[in-house]
């Protein structure tokens, strides 16, 4: 009976086989080292850069001040109502990603994505401690945990943990004064939110960069499934010149007597791949376009006396031309095409718009809100009074005196609550809420009319800068 039973169904899921990339040398690997050093340097060091803004403002060059609801970037200060600057930068980042993807495929993923950068760093540490690919493979396949395996793994994990902690710690330094927060963290005086944030980022960096690695790129990241919409037959991606490399050395075709292609089946391109794919199988969603396989293959081609470029950046149109015996198009013709020009134009337009808005914005801003309950008050002498809430934003790093005036009808005068003068002192880098009154003489046109258009002005006495808001004065009406 047992022999007649159908076989058990195969599992839909296979156990993950860890990827141990082999060390490789070449221009693309060197470029990745440079980008890693620059991006990590920017991330870790930026919170420690100082920028003098005056005695009343923080001196950290880049700071997200949640308590003060402001964002400082060197000489630029962004307030909550100016969030359109942040939105514009996000739009530029998206357009830039579209531009680079349409021109060079997943070049962002292969060189500058944080997941790629930290994974490269963790693999570098792993290689220093456990050795190159073959040594790490042997250690991984060793079932018995002897003292050597235990020692190497513990040293590696501790080093990873320090990197992960530095990563989480660097992030919280962007939200508070870095030197002060560092002392508070080590003396256990920091806010629990800081410790929680560092712990979460430490855990995720350790897991994503050290353990999950390529799994994040393949399964967690949505970009591989979206990128095809940004690419076309002119996009330069890493590809294998099948027409030149096939048939391979160990193929049945060669064994049966066919001339061998340039590929000697050395597996160098597979052994260096950080996501564990074989680029010779064609374009794959998993490929992050890091080009390490190009370095590995070029090195082998140089050793066996074959032309470089068996694996290279190329476009689909290059394949058609080369198969027909024609020369491939120049790189600029691939890069400069309507799609990339459109993305570049849109990116530039948004950038110039943000710069224009940044340079024309005023150092003083105001809002005027009429008090509606009641809309007006009749004084004992018949004078009609309206009340307004005025908010003055002083963007300077010092206290500034401001003069408030009104225009629109000479019979209306402005009074500042609690003061005999029409000047107020706004503290540095602060919003001042001030109640003001507009009064019209008995029998004047504004007092008799139901609504009269007026304009309230604010003038920076020190600099002479002015701003205004239009509002209405409510009278008795006929």
C-alpha positions, 0 to 999 in steps of 0.5 A: 500500500505504501509503495502506491502512495503518491510522493510527498509534495516538494516544499515551495521554499528552499533554505537560504544558502549564505553568500560569501563573496570573494575578494576582487580587485579592479576599478569598480571595486575601487570606486565602491571603496571610495563611495563607501568611505565618503558616504560613511564619513558624511554619515558619521562625522556630519553631526560633529561639524560646528556652525556659528549662528550667534549666541541664541542658536545651536552651533551644530551645522546639521540639526533636526531641532524637534523641540524648536520645530526647526531644521538647521543645515549650515546657514539655512534654517527651515521652519515648519511652515516651510516644509515645502523645501523638504518636500522639494528635496524629496522630489529631487531625490526621486527624480534623481533616482529615476534619472540614474536608473534610466541611464545606468540601471540599479546603479544606486543599489550597487554603489550608494544604497545604505543597505549596500554600503553597510553590507560591504562594510560588514563583509569587509570585517568578516573577510578580515576576521574569517578569511576570504571566500573559501575559508569562510565557506569551510567555516560555515560548513563545519558542523562542529563548533570548536574553539577556533570557530567560536572565537572567530564568530564571537570576534566578528559579531562583536565587531559588527555590534560596535559598527551597528551601535555607532550607526544607531548612535550617529543617527540620534546625534542629528536630533540633539547637540552631539557632544552633549548627547554623547556625554548623556548617553555614556552617563545614563542621563539621556532621554529613554527615547534616545536609548530606544532609538539607538537600540532599534537601529543597532539591531536592524543594522546588525540584522540587515547588514550582517545576517540578512544582507542580499535578502533585504535587496531581493525580498524586502526592497520594492525597488527591484520590482519598480525599476523596470518602468524606468528602463528601456533598451538603451539603459546601460546595465551589467550584461554578459556577451553571450555571443562571444562567450558561448559555448563555454569550456565545460559545455556539452557543445565544446566536448562534442567538438564545437569551437570554445567561446571566451568563457572558461567557466571559471565561476569568478563572476559568480564567486564575487557576486554579493547577491549570489547570482550568475550574470551569464544567465541573463538579466535578473531582478536580483542584480544590483549592478555593482559591476564586481563581476566585470572586475573579476571577469576582466582579470581572468580575461587578462590572464588568459590573453583574451579581450576584456569586456566579456562582462560589461556595461551594455544596452540591449541595442548594443547586443543587436549591433554586436551580433550583427558585427557592428560597433556599439553606440558611444556611451553618451548616446545611451545616456543622453536620450529623451527619457534622461533629458526629461528627468534632468530637466525636471530635476533641474526645474525643481532645484532652481525653484527651491533655490529661488524660493530660498533666496527670496524668502523674507527674514520676517514673516507675519500672520494676522487673525481677526478676533471674531467674538465680538467682531467689533466693540463700541467704546464710550466715546463712540470709537469702533475697535477691532481686535487682531492676533498678530504673529511675528516670526523673527528669523534673525539670531538676535532680538529685533525691534519691529514697528507695526502700522496700518494703511488703507484709511487715514481715520484708522489707527493702530494700538499695541496691547499693553504699550503706548508705542507701536513697536514690539521687541521680538526675541531671536529666532522666535515667534511672537504673539501680539494682540493689536487693536484697530480703532476708527473715529466716530462718524468716519467712513470705516466706523459707518461701513460694514467692512473696510479693507486695511493692510497691517505692516510690520517693519524691522527697524534695524534692517528696514525690511517690511512685510504686510498682511491684508485684512478687514476692519468691521464697522457698524454698517448702515 
